[in-house]
Every structure is written in C-alpha cells, then in structure tokens.
C-alpha cells in the first residue's frame, strides 16, 4: 500500500515565515517581550564570568549605571515628554483652525456644527482670538464661549444662542445677529458697525465703548443694556425696547433715532438729551 505525502515546498515555507513575522510585528507588546528576552539572555551570557569572579565590583558598576538611568529619566525623559506633549497640542490647535477654514464658506447645519465644536476645543486650549470671517453659524449654541478679540466680520449668527458670550473687542462689522439671543453678552469695545441685531434679545448686554455705527436694532430687546460711551451714529432703533437702557456718554445718538423706539421708560441719557426726550417724546418715557 502506497502512502502519498505532500511534497516539501520552500515557497510555502517562506510564505509561512513571513506571515509569522508580520504577526509578531503587528503585536508591539509581544515584539518588545521577545526583544527583552533576547537581550537579557545575551547580556547575562556575556556577564556570567563577572557574576562568578568579581560580583562586588560588578554590582558597584550596576548601581552607578542605575543612578545615571534615573538622571536620564528625570531630565531627558521628562523634557522630551514635555516637548512632545506641547508639540501634540500645537498640532491639534492647527487642526482645529484648519477645519474652520475648510468649512468657512459652507452654508449648512453640519458645517456650522463642526465649526462650533472646533471653537469650543480651541477655548479649552485657552485660544479665544479666532478667525471666523464669513462663517455660517446660524442656529448654533455659543453660549458662555470666549471669543474676545476674534475676527467675526460678516458672520451669520441668525437665531444663534450667545448667552453671556464674551465678544469684548471682537470685530463684528456686518455680522448678522437677527433673532439671536445675546442676553448678558459682553460686547465692550466691539466693532459692530453695520451689524444686524433685528429682533435680537440684548437684555443686560454690555455695549460700553462699542462701535455701533449704522447698526440695525429694529425690534430688538435692549432692556437694561449698557451703551455708555458707545458710538451710535446712524444706528436704527425703530420699535426697539429701550427700558432702563443706559446711553450716558454715547456719541452720535439723536432724538430722531430715539423717537422711533418702542419705549424709553427709565432709560438714562446725558442731561441735554434727557431734556429733549422728555420734551419731544413724553409718551415713550411713561410707563
């Protein structure tokens, strides 16, 4: 009876060896263990003579090397870790900014959602001066975000939520805040000339020293808003609620602008303008 056996194949053996090698390489923990075992056997073999004949001196040298190793870990290791960590942080910050640039001109809810996520991540890294020119952020939630000093010219923030958001010294020229909620937001020193705040909620919002030239406040709710020392030349307050709003020190504001408001009850003005308001628009200062 004949017994048939499979012929020996060098090609198959080579393929199996490569597969086995790749399997080990793809498992870093196993690879490290094999390398450690190999190096340990090699070093112990070469040092065996010292273990037997001159152990005390050999042990002294090991302790010296151990102290050197501690120094390397303490100085070089920590320094390299710190540099590597900072490099990774800078790379992440660059990635967030690049993604904002990628979505800058896209008018979609998904693009707006992605940009808001990147803005919040930049805030977590203490980055608040962000270039958001021409970004589409309608109906987004940016409450309590710090965007101090950012460039947000011509951004679409219609129907967005910006409760207590920090927009101090931010560029907001031609920005669209229509129907947005900016209650208690900080716009001190902001550059918002030509911005659209139509139907916006601006209760207790800080506009002190802001540039609001030709800004649209039609139907806006500016109750208890602080507009002290702001620049209001050509600003439109038609049907705006200005209850307890503070206009003291405001530049360029006229009785003609204020006469279009819905109410001026308990609003504060410089003495001369206060007299004009009482004389020419008494119906607006009454409860």
C-alpha positions in Angstrom: 0.0 0.0 0.0 1.4 3.3 -1.1 1.3 6.4 1.2 1.1 9.7 -0.5 2.7 12.7 1.2 2.7 16.3 0.2 5.9 17.4 -1.5 8.1 19.8 0.5 7.8 23.4 -0.7 10.3 26.1 0.0 7.9 28.7 -1.3 5.2 27.7 1.2 7.7 27.7 4.0 8.9 31.2 3.1 5.3 32.5 3.0 4.5 30.9 6.4 7.7 32.5 7.8 6.7 36.0 6.5 3.2 35.6 7.9 4.5 34.6 11.3 7.0 37.5 11.3 4.3 40.0 10.4 2.0 38.6 13.1 4.7 39.3 15.7 5.5 42.8 14.4 1.8 43.7 14.5 1.7 42.9 18.2 4.1 45.5 19.8 3.8 44.1 23.3 4.9 40.6 22.1 7.7 42.1 20.0 9.0 44.1 23.0 8.9 41.0 25.2 10.8 38.9 22.6 13.5 41.6 22.2 13.8 41.9 26.0 14.2 38.2 26.4 16.8 38.0 23.7 18.8 41.0 25.0 18.6 39.6 28.6 20.0 36.2 27.5 22.7 37.8 25.6 23.8 40.2 28.4 23.6 37.5 31.1 25.7 35.2 29.0 28.4 37.7 28.4 28.4 38.8 32.1 28.4 35.4 33.7 32.1 35.4 34.3 31.8 38.7 36.3 29.0 37.3 38.4 31.2 34.4 39.5 34.6 36.0 39.9 34.1 39.7 40.7 30.5 40.2 41.8 31.1 43.0 44.3 32.8 45.3 41.8 30.3 44.3 39.1 27.4 45.2 41.5 29.0 48.6 42.2 29.1 49.4 38.5 25.4 48.4 38.2 24.4 50.8 40.9 26.4 53.6 39.2 24.6 52.9 35.9 21.3 52.8 37.8 21.9 56.4 39.1 22.7 57.5 35.6 19.5 55.9 34.3 17.5 57.8 37.0 19.1 61.1 35.9 18.3 60.3 32.2 14.6 59.7 33.1 14.3 62.7 35.3 16.0 65.2 33.0 15.9 63.9 29.4 12.8 61.8 29.7 10.6 64.5 31.3 11.9 67.2 28.9 11.2 65.0 25.9 7.7 64.2 27.2 7.0 67.9 27.8 8.2 68.9 24.3 6.3 66.0 22.7 3.1 66.9 24.6 3.4 70.6 23.6 4.0 69.6 20.0 0.9 67.5 20.0 -1.2 70.3 21.5 0.1 72.8 18.9 -0.7 70.2 16.2 -4.3 69.8 17.5 -4.8 73.6 17.6 -3.6 73.8 14.0 -6.0 71.0 13.0 -9.0 72.8 14.7 -8.1 76.0 12.8 -7.7 74.2 9.5 -11.1 72.6 9.9 -12.7 76.0 10.5 -11.0 77.2 7.3 -12.3 74.1 5.4 -15.9 74.9 6.4 -15.7 78.7 6.2 -17.9 79.3 3.2 -20.2 76.3 3.5 -23.8 77.3 4.5 -25.0 74.1 6.1 -26.0 73.0 9.5 -23.4 70.2 9.5 -20.6 72.8 8.7 -21.9 75.1 11.5 -22.0 72.2 14.0 -18.4 71.2 13.1 -17.1 74.7 13.5 -18.8 75.2 16.9 -17.1 72.0 18.1 -13.7 73.4 16.9 -14.4 76.7 18.6 -15.1 75.0 21.9 -12.0 72.8 21.6 -9.8 75.9 20.9 -11.4 77.6 24.0 -10.3 74.5 26.1 -6.8 75.3 24.9 -7.2 78.9 26.0 -7.4 80.1 22.4 -10.1 82.8 22.0 -8.8 85.0 19.2 -10.2 83.0 16.3 -10.6 84.0 12.6 -14.3 83.3 11.8 -14.8 85.8 8.9 -17.7 84.8 6.6 -18.5 81.7 8.7 -22.1 80.3 8.8 -23.1 79.8 12.4 -26.9 80.2 12.2 -28.9 78.5 14.9 -25.8 77.4 16.8 -25.2 77.3 20.5 -22.2 79.5 21.5 -23.3 80.5 25.0 -20.6 81.1 27.6 -17.9 80.9 24.9 -14.9 83.2 25.0 -14.3 84.9 21.6 -12.6 88.0 22.9 -10.6 89.8 20.2 -11.8 87.4 17.4 -12.4 88.5 13.8 -16.1 87.7 13.2 -16.8 90.2 10.4 -19.8 89.1 8.1 -20.6 86.0 10.2 -24.1 84.7 10.0 -25.3 84.2 13.6 -29.0 84.5 13.0 -31.2 82.7 15.6 -28.0 81.7 17.4 -27.7 81.4 21.2 -24.9 83.6 22.7 -25.9 83.9 26.4 -23.1 85.6 28.4 -20.7 85.1 25.5 -17.5 87.2 25.7 -17.2 89.3 22.5 -15.1 92.1 24.0 -13.1 93.9 21.4 -14.3 91.5 18.8 -14.7 92.5 15.1 -18.4 92.2 14.3 -18.8 94.5 11.3 -21.7 93.5 9.0 -22.4 90.4 11.2 -25.9 89.1 11.2 -27.4 88.6 14.7 -31.0 88.6 13.6 -33.3 86.9 16.2 -30.2 85.8 18.1 -30.1 85.7 21.9 -27.2 87.7 23.4 -28.7 88.3 26.8 -25.9 89.5 29.2 -23.2 89.1 26.5 -20.1 91.2 26.7 -19.6 93.4 23.6 -17.5 96.1 25.3 -15.3 97.8 22.8 -16.7 95.6 20.0 -16.5 96.8 16.4 -20.1 96.1 15.2 -20.7 98.8 12.6 -23.4 97.8 10.1 -24.2 94.7 12.2 -27.8 93.4 12.1 -29.5 93.0 15.6 -33.0 93.0 14.2 -35.4 91.1 16.6 -32.4 90.2 18.8 -32.5 89.7 22.6 -30.0 92.0 24.1 -31.2 92.2 27.7 -28.4 93.5 30.1 -25.9 93.2 27.2 -22.7 95.2 27.6 -22.1 97.6 24.7 -19.8 100.0 26.6 -17.3 101.8 24.2 -18.6 99.7 21.3 -18.7 101.0 17.7 -22.3 100.6 16.6 -22.3 103.0 13.6 -25.3 102.3 11.3 -26.2 99.2 13.3 -29.7 97.8 13.0 -31.6 97.4 16.3 -35.0 97.2 14.8 -37.5 95.4 17.1 -34.5 94.5 19.4 -34.9 94.0 23.1 -32.3 96.2 24.8 -33.8 96.3 28.3 -31.1 97.4 30.8 -28.5 97.2 28.1 -25.3 99.3 28.8 -24.5 101.5 25.8 -22.3 104.0 27.7 -19.7 105.8 25.6 -20.7 103.8 22.6 -20.7 105.2 19.0 -24.2 105.2 17.6 -24.2 107.4 14.6 -26.9 106.3 12.2 -28.0 103.4 14.4 -31.6 102.3 13.8 -33.7 101.8 17.0 -37.1 101.5 15.3 -39.6 99.8 17.6 -36.8 98.7 19.9 -37.4 98.2 23.6 -35.0 100.5 25.5 -36.4 100.1 29.0 -33.7 101.1 31.5 -31.0 101.2 28.7 -28.0 103.4 29.6 -27.0 105.8 26.9 -24.9 108.1 29.0 -21.8 109.3 27.2 -23.0 107.8 23.9 -21.7 109.6 20.8 -23.8 110.4 17.7 -27.2 109.5 19.3 -30.0 111.9 18.3 -33.6 112.5 19.4 -34.7 111.5 15.9 -33.2 108.0 16.4 -34.7 107.6 19.8 -38.2 108.8 18.7 -38.6 105.6 16.7 -38.2 103.3 19.7 -41.0 101.4 21.3 -40.2 102.6 24.8 -37.7 104.8 26.6 -39.1 104.2 30.1 -36.4 104.7 32.7 -33.7 104.9 30.0 -30.6 107.0 31.0 -29.2 109.8 28.9 -26.9 112.8 29.2 -28.7 115.8 30.7 -29.2 117.7 27.4 -30.5 114.6 25.6 -32.6 113.7 28.6 -34.4 117.0 28.4 -35.1 116.6 24.6 -36.5 113.1 25.3 -38.9 114.4 28.0 -40.0 117.3 25.8 -40.4 115.8 22.4 -41.3 112.1 23.2 -43.1 112.2 26.5 -45.2 109.2 25.5 -42.0 107.0 25.3 -40.8 107.8 28.8 -44.0 107.0 30.6 -44.8 103.6 32.0 
